[in-house]
Amino acid sequence: MFALTVALAASWLAIGGLVWLLYLVTKRHGRMLAAYQQLRDHASNLENALTTRTATSQSGIAGDADQAIEYSRTKQNDAAEDARRSGLPIRDTTLKRDGLAPGTKAPNFHLPDLNGVHHSLREFRGKRLMLVFSDPECGPCQALAPSLQAVHERRQGYDLMVLMVSRGDQSANRQKAEEKGLTFPILLQKRWEVSRQYAMFATPIGYLINERGVLSSGVAIGSDAILGLVD
């Protein structure tokens, strides 16, 4: 009887030890996951801040993201140190920001127009496209708009069609289109969702896309370069 009692006690001690070990492992794993998630969150904040700064400097829109960048960088460093202590790998962002090369297949997208009707880039296959990224708050974009309309009127029935992807809300874009008399398709992206695919966070910029849906030009930055795509 004594031997049985000792055996049962030993069994319970062993089970208790295993439970305690599992608790310690789970607790450590939870800290590692928390550190990893914190690193990802702050890396995302830094990427967004850098995106805002790049777009601001290239489009001429007023604003400064220096404080946000510094804050995000500090938080990212703190999270990175936590991740290192937990033995987690750290990977730098590989977000491309200098445009796509000629010969690249134009990334497809699905976006609403000014009336809320959705369109995809594939719908325009078989036509040469001048794809222009714009913003109703971008001064150079608004100065470029009448020239784009002239290109559209002169070339749409022949060998070229203007397609604009704009930022901002529907009402602001519709108002600008009416003011400028724009009749070419204008599609609306949220933030920089399509700009990210085309590797350039700025306005105005443009690409020339051939009938097969392939980029026949690199990125054109600014009004002169965009209009130069059709020369």
N, C-alpha and C positions, 0 to 999 in steps of 0.2 A: 504493500500500500504506500509505504514511504517512497519507494522507487517511482511509483506512478505519479505521485504528487510532484516529485522533483522533475520528472520528465515533462509534466504539464507546465510547470513553472518555467522551465527552460524554453519550451515551445512559445509561451506567451512573451517571454523576453525577446526571443528571436523575431517574433512577429512585430513587437513594439519597435525593435531596432530597425527593421525594414521600413516600417511606416515612417519613422523619424528620418531615415535616409531619403525616402521618397519625398518627404516634405522639404528637406534641404535642397534636393535637386530641383524640385518644382519652383521653389523660391528663387534660386539662382537663375533658372531658365526664364522666369518671369521678369527679372531685372534685365536680363540680356535682351528680351523682346522689347521691353520698355525703352531701353537705350537705343535699340535699332529703330523703333518707330519714331523716337524723338529725332534721331539723325535724319530720317527720311522727311519728316515734317519740316525741319529747318532747312534742309537742302532744297525742298520745294519752294519755301519762302524766298530763299536766296535767288533761285532760278527766276521766280516771278519778278523779283525786284530788279534783277539784271535785265530781264526782258523789257520791263517798263522803262528803264534808263536808256536802253538801246533804241527803243522805238521813239522815245522822246527826243533824243539827240538827233536821230536821222530824219524825223518828220518835221521838226521845227515846232512841235506843240510844246507850250510852256509847261514847266514842271521839273522837279529835281528829286531823284530817288536815292541820293547819297546816304541820308540817315537810315532809310530802310535797309539799304545794302549793308551798312556797317552793323546794324542791329542783327540782321540775319546771319552775317558772317560770324559775329561773336557767338550767337546761339549755335551755329553749325559747328564751330570749333569745340564748344562745350560738349555737344552731343557726340562729336567725333572722339573726344577723349574718353567719354563714358563707353563708347563702343569698343575702343581699343582695350580698355580695362576688362571688358567682357569677352574679348577674343573675337569680336565680329569683324568681317572684312569691310573695308571702306572703298567705295568706287567713285571717282570723279564724274561729273556730268559730261555727257557726250553730245549735248544738244548742238546741232549745226545752225549757224547764224549768218553764213556768208553766201547764201543762195545755192540753187541747184545748177549743175553743169548742163550745157547743151547735150542732147542725146538721151537725157533722162526721161523716162516715161512720166508724164504729168500726173501727179497724185490726184485721184478722183475725190470728189466731195459731193455732199448733198446739202443744199442750203435753200432757205426760202427767199423769194423775191419780195419786192415792195408790197405785193398784194397777199403775201403769205403762201403762195404756191411754191412747192418745193421743186428744185431742179438738180440734176447731177451734171458733172462735167461731161460724162459719156454721152449725154443727149446732143452735144455739139460736135460729136465725132464726124469727120468728113468735111469739116470747115477749118480754115485757118483762123486762129483766135489770137487777139491781143488781150491777154489777161492782165487786168490792172487792179492793184490793191489800193484802196482809198479809205478816207475817213471824213465825215462831214465837218469835223473840227480842225481839219488840216488845211491851212491856207494854200500851200502849193497845190494840193489836190483840187481845190475849187478853182484855182487859176487854170489848171490843166483841163478841167471838164469841158469847156467849149471846144477846145482843139480835138478832144476825143470824140465829141459829137460830130465834128466836121469829118473826121476820119470815118466814123460809122456811116454817115450819109453818103460819103464819096465811094466807099469800098464795099459796103455790106452786100450789094447785089452782084459783086464780082468775086473777089478772092479773099476777103478779110472781114471778120466780125469782132466788134469790141464787146468784151464781157468784163464787168466790174464786180469785185468782191469788196464790200465795204464793212466797216465797223459801226458801232453805235446803234441806236434804236430805230425802229421802223419809221416813226413819224419824222425824226430829224432827217433821215435819208430821203424820204419822200418829198419833204419841203425843199431840200437842196436840188433834187432832180427836177422839180417843177420850176424852181428859180432859174436853173441853167438850161431848161428845155431838153433834158436828156431822154432819149428814146431807146437807147441800147439796154440790154438786160443788166440789172443791178441785183446782186445776191448779197445776203447779210450773214456775216459770220459772227459768232460769239467770241468776244475778246480777240485772241489771235489763233483760234483753232485751225484755220486753214493756212494762215501765214506760217505757222509752225511747220506744216507739211512742206511748204515751199522755202523753208530755211531762211526767212528774212522778216524780221520784226520791224517794219518801217512802212511809211506811206509818203508820197506815192512811189510805187515800184511796179514793174511789169515784166511779163514774159511773152514770148511769141511761141505758140503751140501749133504744130502742123496738123494736117488732116488725119494723121494716124494717132494723134494724142501724145506726141513726143515733143519735148522742148527743142525748138530750133534756135533758141538764143539762151544766153545766160541771163542773169537778172539785170534789168535796166533800172537804175536808181535815179529818180528825179525826172522832171518834165521833159527836158531835152533828150535824155537817153531813151525815154519811153517813146516819144514821137519818132526818134531815130530808128526804131524797130521796123517802121513801115517804109523807110526810104529805099 
